[in-house]
Amino acid sequence: MIGAIVSAIVIGAIVGALARLIVPGKQNMSIGLTLVVGIVAALLGTLIAHIVGLADTRGIDWLEHLLQLVLAVAGVLLVTRMTTGKAGGSGTTPT
Protein backbone atom coordinates (compact mmCIF):
# COMPACT_ATOMS: atom_id res chain seq x y z
CA MET A 1 0.00 0.00 0.00
CA ILE A 2 2.75 2.48 0.92
CA GLY A 3 4.69 1.49 -2.19
CA ALA A 4 1.66 2.30 -4.35
CA ILE A 5 1.32 5.74 -2.74
CA VAL A 6 5.00 6.54 -3.20
CA SER A 7 4.84 5.27 -6.76
CA ALA A 8 1.79 7.46 -7.51
CA ILE A 9 3.59 10.52 -6.12
CA VAL A 10 6.80 9.88 -8.10
CA ILE A 11 5.02 9.02 -11.36
CA GLY A 12 2.59 11.90 -10.79
CA ALA A 13 5.44 14.37 -10.38
CA ILE A 14 7.12 13.15 -13.57
CA VAL A 15 3.90 13.04 -15.58
CA GLY A 16 2.81 16.47 -14.33
CA ALA A 17 6.17 18.04 -15.17
CA LEU A 18 6.20 16.47 -18.63
CA ALA A 19 2.66 17.68 -19.25
CA ARG A 20 3.66 21.25 -18.40
CA LEU A 21 6.58 20.97 -20.81
CA ILE A 22 4.30 19.70 -23.58
CA VAL A 23 1.57 22.34 -23.18
CA PRO A 24 2.65 25.45 -25.09
CA GLY A 25 2.77 28.85 -23.43
CA LYS A 26 3.09 29.87 -19.81
CA GLN A 27 0.99 28.03 -17.27
CA ASN A 28 0.25 29.93 -14.09
CA MET A 29 0.37 26.82 -11.88
CA SER A 30 2.24 26.14 -8.67
CA ILE A 31 4.46 23.12 -8.22
CA GLY A 32 1.92 21.69 -5.79
CA LEU A 33 -0.91 22.00 -8.29
CA THR A 34 1.27 20.42 -10.97
CA LEU A 35 1.92 17.52 -8.58
CA VAL A 36 -1.80 17.13 -7.84
CA VAL A 37 -2.71 17.16 -11.55
CA GLY A 38 0.04 14.60 -12.23
CA ILE A 39 -1.02 12.30 -9.37
CA VAL A 40 -4.68 12.41 -10.41
CA ALA A 41 -3.70 11.70 -14.02
CA ALA A 42 -1.44 8.83 -12.93
CA LEU A 43 -4.16 7.26 -10.81
CA LEU A 44 -6.87 7.69 -13.46
CA GLY A 45 -4.55 6.41 -16.17
CA THR A 46 -3.72 3.34 -14.13
CA LEU A 47 -7.39 2.70 -13.39
CA ILE A 48 -8.41 3.05 -17.04
CA ALA A 49 -5.48 0.90 -18.19
CA HIS A 50 -6.48 -1.87 -15.78
CA ILE A 51 -10.13 -1.70 -16.84
CA VAL A 52 -9.25 -1.83 -20.55
CA GLY A 53 -6.53 -4.45 -20.04
CA LEU A 54 -3.48 -2.40 -21.04
CA ALA A 55 -1.66 -2.88 -17.73
CA ASP A 56 -1.35 -6.66 -17.80
CA THR A 57 2.10 -6.75 -19.37
CA ARG A 58 5.51 -7.65 -17.99
CA GLY A 59 8.01 -4.87 -17.56
CA ILE A 60 7.20 -1.25 -18.23
CA ASP A 61 3.63 -0.50 -19.26
CA TRP A 62 4.35 2.10 -21.94
CA LEU A 63 0.73 2.41 -23.05
CA GLU A 64 -0.36 3.01 -19.46
CA HIS A 65 2.26 5.75 -19.05
CA LEU A 66 1.24 7.31 -22.37
CA LEU A 67 -2.37 7.36 -21.20
CA GLN A 68 -1.27 8.97 -17.92
CA LEU A 69 0.63 11.63 -19.85
CA VAL A 70 -2.34 12.38 -22.12
CA LEU A 71 -4.57 12.75 -19.07
CA ALA A 72 -2.00 15.02 -17.38
CA VAL A 73 -1.80 17.24 -20.49
CA ALA A 74 -5.60 17.47 -20.46
CA GLY A 75 -5.48 18.33 -16.75
CA VAL A 76 -2.87 21.05 -17.23
CA LEU A 77 -4.91 22.53 -20.09
CA LEU A 78 -8.06 22.43 -17.96
CA VAL A 79 -6.41 24.10 -14.97
CA THR A 80 -4.76 26.70 -17.21
CA ARG A 81 -8.10 27.54 -18.86
CA MET A 82 -9.83 27.78 -15.48
CA THR A 83 -7.24 30.08 -13.94
CA THR A 84 -6.98 32.25 -17.08
CA GLY A 85 -10.74 32.73 -17.17
CA LYS A 86 -10.87 34.11 -13.61
CA ALA A 87 -8.49 36.99 -14.25
CA GLY A 88 -10.24 38.15 -17.43
CA GLY A 89 -13.36 39.59 -15.80
CA SER A 90 -16.35 39.68 -18.13
CA GLY A 91 -14.32 38.92 -21.23
CA THR A 92 -15.43 42.04 -23.08
CA THR A 93 -13.18 44.84 -24.18
CA PRO A 94 -14.39 48.40 -23.62
CA THR A 95 -14.45 50.59 -26.71
Secondary structure, 3 states (H helix, E strand, C coil): CHHHHHHHHHHHHHHHHHHHHHCCCCCCCCHHHHHHHHHHHHHHHHHHHHHHCCCCCCCCCHHHHHHHHHHHHHHHHHHHHHHHHHHCCCCCCCC
